[in-house]
């Protein structure tokens, strides 16, 4: 569900804005991260706990 909305979400962020994607399964985290970086966001932080992951991504600016 997070991958198909990556481009739309990235376009809606203000310059320098951030989005937190939480509750991502660890096995899906790399694919989610790839979609959001391809949409122009940069990884600011990643936290892993057991099989779950949270990603903090920032827009340029």
Jmol script that loads the backbone (N, CA, C; Angstrom):
load data "model"
ATOM      1  N   UNK A   1       0.810  -1.198   0.000  1.00  0.00           N
ATOM      2  CA  UNK A   1       0.000   0.000   0.000  1.00  0.00           C
ATOM      3  C   UNK A   1       0.858   1.269   0.000  1.00  0.00           C
ATOM      4  N   UNK A   2       2.018   1.243   0.624  1.00  0.00           N
ATOM      5  CA  UNK A   2       2.861   2.437   0.686  1.00  0.00           C
ATOM      6  C   UNK A   2       3.578   2.727  -0.630  1.00  0.00           C
ATOM      7  N   UNK A   3       3.941   1.706  -1.359  1.00  0.00           N
ATOM      8  CA  UNK A   3       4.710   1.900  -2.592  1.00  0.00           C
ATOM      9  C   UNK A   3       3.909   2.649  -3.666  1.00  0.00           C
ATOM     10  N   UNK A   4       2.658   2.296  -3.928  1.00  0.00           N
ATOM     11  CA  UNK A   4       1.922   2.999  -4.989  1.00  0.00           C
ATOM     12  C   UNK A   4       1.691   4.490  -4.728  1.00  0.00           C
ATOM     13  N   UNK A   5       1.740   4.925  -3.486  1.00  0.00           N
ATOM     14  CA  UNK A   5       1.480   6.342  -3.183  1.00  0.00           C
ATOM     15  C   UNK A   5       2.754   7.157  -2.994  1.00  0.00           C
ATOM     16  N   UNK A   6       3.920   6.562  -3.236  1.00  0.00           N
ATOM     17  CA  UNK A   6       5.190   7.246  -2.988  1.00  0.00           C
ATOM     18  C   UNK A   6       5.293   8.573  -3.743  1.00  0.00           C
ATOM     19  N   UNK A   7       5.022   8.566  -5.038  1.00  0.00           N
ATOM     20  CA  UNK A   7       5.145   9.784  -5.840  1.00  0.00           C
ATOM     21  C   UNK A   7       4.180  10.862  -5.404  1.00  0.00           C
ATOM     22  N   UNK A   8       2.947  10.494  -5.147  1.00  0.00           N
ATOM     23  CA  UNK A   8       1.945  11.468  -4.723  1.00  0.00           C
ATOM     24  C   UNK A   8       2.296  12.071  -3.362  1.00  0.00           C
ATOM     25  N   UNK A   9       2.717  11.238  -2.442  1.00  0.00           N
ATOM     26  CA  UNK A   9       3.087  11.728  -1.116  1.00  0.00           C
ATOM     27  C   UNK A   9       4.306  12.649  -1.197  1.00  0.00           C
ATOM     28  N   UNK A  10       5.289  12.273  -1.993  1.00  0.00           N
ATOM     29  CA  UNK A  10       6.492  13.102  -2.142  1.00  0.00           C
ATOM     30  C   UNK A  10       6.148  14.467  -2.730  1.00  0.00           C
ATOM     31  N   UNK A  11       5.240  14.516  -3.689  1.00  0.00           N
ATOM     32  CA  UNK A  11       4.846  15.791  -4.300  1.00  0.00           C
ATOM     33  C   UNK A  11       4.091  16.696  -3.316  1.00  0.00           C
ATOM     34  N   UNK A  12       3.457  16.122  -2.341  1.00  0.00           N
ATOM     35  CA  UNK A  12       2.665  16.905  -1.386  1.00  0.00           C
ATOM     36  C   UNK A  12       3.485  17.454  -0.221  1.00  0.00           C
ATOM     37  N   UNK A  13       4.701  16.989  -0.055  1.00  0.00           N
ATOM     38  CA  UNK A  13       5.541  17.473   1.039  1.00  0.00           C
ATOM     39  C   UNK A  13       6.108  18.853   0.710  1.00  0.00           C
ATOM     40  N   UNK A  14       6.127  19.709   1.712  1.00  0.00           N
ATOM     41  CA  UNK A  14       6.768  21.015   1.573  1.00  0.00           C
ATOM     42  C   UNK A  14       8.277  20.806   1.473  1.00  0.00           C
ATOM     43  N   UNK A  15       9.002  21.744   0.849  1.00  0.00           N
ATOM     44  CA  UNK A  15      10.459  21.633   0.826  1.00  0.00           C
ATOM     45  C   UNK A  15      10.997  21.482   2.245  1.00  0.00           C
ATOM     46  N   UNK A  16      11.836  20.491   2.447  1.00  0.00           N
ATOM     47  CA  UNK A  16      12.387  20.221   3.767  1.00  0.00           C
ATOM     48  C   UNK A  16      11.447  19.437   4.668  1.00  0.00           C
ATOM     49  N   UNK A  17      10.240  19.146   4.195  1.00  0.00           N
ATOM     50  CA  UNK A  17       9.264  18.414   4.995  1.00  0.00           C
ATOM     51  C   UNK A  17       9.663  16.966   5.176  1.00  0.00           C
ATOM     52  N   UNK A  18       9.055  16.334   6.171  1.00  0.00           N
ATOM     53  CA  UNK A  18       9.377  14.944   6.478  1.00  0.00           C
ATOM     54  C   UNK A  18       8.114  14.101   6.534  1.00  0.00           C
ATOM     55  N   UNK A  19       8.294  12.825   6.270  1.00  0.00           N
ATOM     56  CA  UNK A  19       7.224  11.850   6.411  1.00  0.00           C
ATOM     57  C   UNK A  19       7.796  10.669   7.190  1.00  0.00           C
ATOM     58  N   UNK A  20       6.980  10.136   8.093  1.00  0.00           N
ATOM     59  CA  UNK A  20       7.362   8.956   8.867  1.00  0.00           C
ATOM     60  C   UNK A  20       6.496   7.800   8.392  1.00  0.00           C
ATOM     61  N   UNK A  21       7.141   6.758   7.919  1.00  0.00           N
ATOM     62  CA  UNK A  21       6.452   5.547   7.509  1.00  0.00           C
ATOM     63  C   UNK A  21       6.748   4.499   8.570  1.00  0.00           C
ATOM     64  N   UNK A  22       5.734   4.149   9.341  1.00  0.00           N
ATOM     65  CA  UNK A  22       5.918   3.235  10.455  1.00  0.00           C
ATOM     66  C   UNK A  22       5.074   1.986  10.250  1.00  0.00           C
ATOM     67  N   UNK A  23       5.479   0.910  10.879  1.00  0.00           N
ATOM     68  CA  UNK A  23       4.757  -0.340  10.731  1.00  0.00           C
ATOM     69  C   UNK A  23       5.074  -1.049   9.435  1.00  0.00           C
ATOM     70  N   UNK A  24       6.248  -0.800   8.912  1.00  0.00           N
ATOM     71  CA  UNK A  24       6.703  -1.441   7.677  1.00  0.00           C
ATOM     72  C   UNK A  24       7.381  -2.757   8.066  1.00  0.00           C
ATOM     73  N   UNK A  25       6.994  -3.831   7.423  1.00  0.00           N
ATOM     74  CA  UNK A  25       7.675  -5.098   7.679  1.00  0.00           C
ATOM     75  C   UNK A  25       9.124  -4.994   7.214  1.00  0.00           C
ATOM     76  N   UNK A  26      10.037  -5.474   8.028  1.00  0.00           N
ATOM     77  CA  UNK A  26      11.453  -5.396   7.703  1.00  0.00           C
ATOM     78  C   UNK A  26      11.787  -5.978   6.356  1.00  0.00           C
ATOM     79  N   UNK A  27      11.100  -7.049   5.972  1.00  0.00           N
ATOM     80  CA  UNK A  27      11.377  -7.688   4.683  1.00  0.00           C
ATOM     81  C   UNK A  27      10.908  -6.846   3.503  1.00  0.00           C
ATOM     82  N   UNK A  28      10.059  -5.846   3.744  1.00  0.00           N
ATOM     83  CA  UNK A  28       9.565  -4.958   2.695  1.00  0.00           C
ATOM     84  C   UNK A  28      10.221  -3.576   2.728  1.00  0.00           C
ATOM     85  N   UNK A  29      11.023  -3.318   3.736  1.00  0.00           N
ATOM     86  CA  UNK A  29      11.581  -1.979   3.955  1.00  0.00           C
ATOM     87  C   UNK A  29      12.431  -1.491   2.783  1.00  0.00           C
ATOM     88  N   UNK A  30      13.257  -2.347   2.214  1.00  0.00           N
ATOM     89  CA  UNK A  30      14.129  -1.909   1.115  1.00  0.00           C
ATOM     90  C   UNK A  30      13.321  -1.518  -0.117  1.00  0.00           C
ATOM     91  N   UNK A  31      12.265  -2.258  -0.409  1.00  0.00           N
ATOM     92  CA  UNK A  31      11.416  -1.931  -1.563  1.00  0.00           C
ATOM     93  C   UNK A  31      10.675  -0.621  -1.327  1.00  0.00           C
ATOM     94  N   UNK A  32      10.181  -0.416  -0.109  1.00  0.00           N
ATOM     95  CA  UNK A  32       9.497   0.843   0.233  1.00  0.00           C
ATOM     96  C   UNK A  32      10.487   1.998   0.133  1.00  0.00           C
ATOM     97  N   UNK A  33      11.656   1.836   0.709  1.00  0.00           N
ATOM     98  CA  UNK A  33      12.681   2.873   0.661  1.00  0.00           C
ATOM     99  C   UNK A  33      13.066   3.200  -0.775  1.00  0.00           C
ATOM    100  N   UNK A  34      13.219   2.207  -1.616  1.00  0.00           N
ATOM    101  CA  UNK A  34      13.579   2.437  -3.020  1.00  0.00           C
ATOM    102  C   UNK A  34      12.510   3.252  -3.733  1.00  0.00           C
ATOM    103  N   UNK A  35      11.245   2.974  -3.457  1.00  0.00           N
ATOM    104  CA  UNK A  35      10.159   3.723  -4.098  1.00  0.00           C
ATOM    105  C   UNK A  35      10.175   5.183  -3.685  1.00  0.00           C
ATOM    106  N   UNK A  36      10.426   5.455  -2.427  1.00  0.00           N
ATOM    107  CA  UNK A  36      10.407   6.828  -1.932  1.00  0.00           C
ATOM    108  C   UNK A  36      11.660   7.609  -2.324  1.00  0.00           C
ATOM    109  N   UNK A  37      12.804   6.947  -2.391  1.00  0.00           N
ATOM    110  CA  UNK A  37      13.994   7.653  -2.869  1.00  0.00           C
ATOM    111  C   UNK A  37      13.879   7.931  -4.361  1.00  0.00           C
ATOM    112  N   UNK A  38      13.260   7.024  -5.110  1.00  0.00           N
ATOM    113  CA  UNK A  38      13.026   7.265  -6.539  1.00  0.00           C
ATOM    114  C   UNK A  38      12.068   8.439  -6.740  1.00  0.00           C
ATOM    115  N   UNK A  39      11.210   8.686  -5.754  1.00  0.00           N
ATOM    116  CA  UNK A  39      10.270   9.808  -5.828  1.00  0.00           C
ATOM    117  C   UNK A  39      10.909  11.113  -5.351  1.00  0.00           C
ATOM    118  N   UNK A  40      12.181  11.068  -4.960  1.00  0.00           N
ATOM    119  CA  UNK A  40      12.899  12.288  -4.606  1.00  0.00           C
ATOM    120  C   UNK A  40      13.113  12.531  -3.133  1.00  0.00           C
ATOM    121  N   UNK A  41      12.724  11.601  -2.282  1.00  0.00           N
ATOM    122  CA  UNK A  41      12.927  11.781  -0.849  1.00  0.00           C
ATOM    123  C   UNK A  41      14.230  11.117  -0.420  1.00  0.00           C
ATOM    124  N   UNK A  42      14.789  11.620   0.671  1.00  0.00           N
ATOM    125  CA  UNK A  42      16.044  11.080   1.188  1.00  0.00           C
ATOM    126  C   UNK A  42      15.810  10.469   2.564  1.00  0.00           C
ATOM    127  N   UNK A  43      16.466   9.360   2.821  1.00  0.00           N
ATOM    128  CA  UNK A  43      16.346   8.708   4.124  1.00  0.00           C
ATOM    129  C   UNK A  43      17.035   9.554   5.187  1.00  0.00           C
ATOM    130  N   UNK A  44      16.292   9.928   6.223  1.00  0.00           N
ATOM    131  CA  UNK A  44      16.849  10.695   7.337  1.00  0.00           C
ATOM    132  C   UNK A  44      17.131   9.801   8.536  1.00  0.00           C
ATOM    133  N   UNK A  45      16.316   8.751   8.718  1.00  0.00           N
ATOM    134  CA  UNK A  45      16.497   7.849   9.852  1.00  0.00           C
ATOM    135  C   UNK A  45      15.760   6.549   9.577  1.00  0.00           C
ATOM    136  N   UNK A  46      16.264   5.501  10.155  1.00  0.00           N
ATOM    137  CA  UNK A  46      15.611   4.194  10.073  1.00  0.00           C
ATOM    138  C   UNK A  46      15.732   3.530  11.423  1.00  0.00           C
ATOM    139  N   UNK A  47      14.632   3.014  11.907  1.00  0.00           N
ATOM    140  CA  UNK A  47      14.617   2.280  13.173  1.00  0.00           C
ATOM    141  C   UNK A  47      14.015   0.907  12.941  1.00  0.00           C
ATOM    142  N   UNK A  48      14.696  -0.118  13.427  1.00  0.00           N
ATOM    143  CA  UNK A  48      14.213  -1.491  13.304  1.00  0.00           C
ATOM    144  C   UNK A  48      13.965  -2.065  14.687  1.00  0.00           C
ATOM    145  N   UNK A  49      12.857  -2.765  14.829  1.00  0.00           N
ATOM    146  CA  UNK A  49      12.523  -3.449  16.073  1.00  0.00           C
ATOM    147  C   UNK A  49      11.848  -4.760  15.703  1.00  0.00           C
ATOM    148  N   UNK A  50      12.532  -5.841  16.015  1.00  0.00           N
ATOM    149  CA  UNK A  50      12.063  -7.179  15.650  1.00  0.00           C
ATOM    150  C   UNK A  50      11.816  -7.205  14.142  1.00  0.00           C
ATOM    151  N   UNK A  51      10.612  -7.574  13.709  1.00  0.00           N
ATOM    152  CA  UNK A  51      10.348  -7.655  12.265  1.00  0.00           C
ATOM    153  C   UNK A  51       9.792  -6.366  11.686  1.00  0.00           C
ATOM    154  N   UNK A  52       9.709  -5.307  12.500  1.00  0.00           N
ATOM    155  CA  UNK A  52       9.114  -4.045  12.053  1.00  0.00           C
ATOM    156  C   UNK A  52      10.172  -2.975  11.821  1.00  0.00           C
ATOM    157  N   UNK A  53       9.793  -1.999  11.011  1.00  0.00           N
ATOM    158  CA  UNK A  53      10.719  -0.929  10.660  1.00  0.00           C
ATOM    159  C   UNK A  53       9.948   0.394  10.553  1.00  0.00           C
ATOM    160  N   UNK A  54      10.606   1.470  10.906  1.00  0.00           N
ATOM    161  CA  UNK A  54      10.072   2.814  10.686  1.00  0.00           C
ATOM    162  C   UNK A  54      11.104   3.583   9.868  1.00  0.00           C
ATOM    163  N   UNK A  55      10.626   4.303   8.869  1.00  0.00           N
ATOM    164  CA  UNK A  55      11.493   5.101   8.000  1.00  0.00           C
ATOM    165  C   UNK A  55      11.098   6.571   8.115  1.00  0.00           C
ATOM    166  N   UNK A  56      12.087   7.431   8.287  1.00  0.00           N
ATOM    167  CA  UNK A  56      11.861   8.873   8.258  1.00  0.00           C
ATOM    168  C   UNK A  56      12.528   9.381   6.992  1.00  0.00           C
ATOM    169  N   UNK A  57      11.725  10.023   6.135  1.00  0.00           N
ATOM    170  CA  UNK A  57      12.212  10.503   4.845  1.00  0.00           C
ATOM    171  C   UNK A  57      11.980  12.005   4.737  1.00  0.00           C
ATOM    172  N   UNK A  58      12.905  12.703   4.093  1.00  0.00           N
ATOM    173  CA  UNK A  58      12.805  14.163   3.944  1.00  0.00           C
ATOM    174  C   UNK A  58      12.813  14.565   2.486  1.00  0.00           C
ATOM    175  N   UNK A  59      12.057  15.619   2.227  1.00  0.00           N
ATOM    176  CA  UNK A  59      12.060  16.246   0.902  1.00  0.00           C
ATOM    177  C   UNK A  59      13.240  17.212   0.826  1.00  0.00           C
ATOM    178  N   UNK A  60      13.774  17.408  -0.350  1.00  0.00           N
ATOM    179  CA  UNK A  60      14.866  18.369  -0.535  1.00  0.00           C
ATOM    180  C   UNK A  60      14.391  19.763  -0.181  1.00  0.00           C
ATOM    181  N   UNK A  61      15.322  20.574   0.250  1.00  0.00           N
ATOM    182  CA  UNK A  61      14.968  21.963   0.524  1.00  0.00           C
ATOM    183  C   UNK A  61      15.361  22.330   1.859  1.00  0.00           C
TER     184      UNK A  61
END
end "model"
wireframe off; spacefill off
backbone 0.3
color backbone group
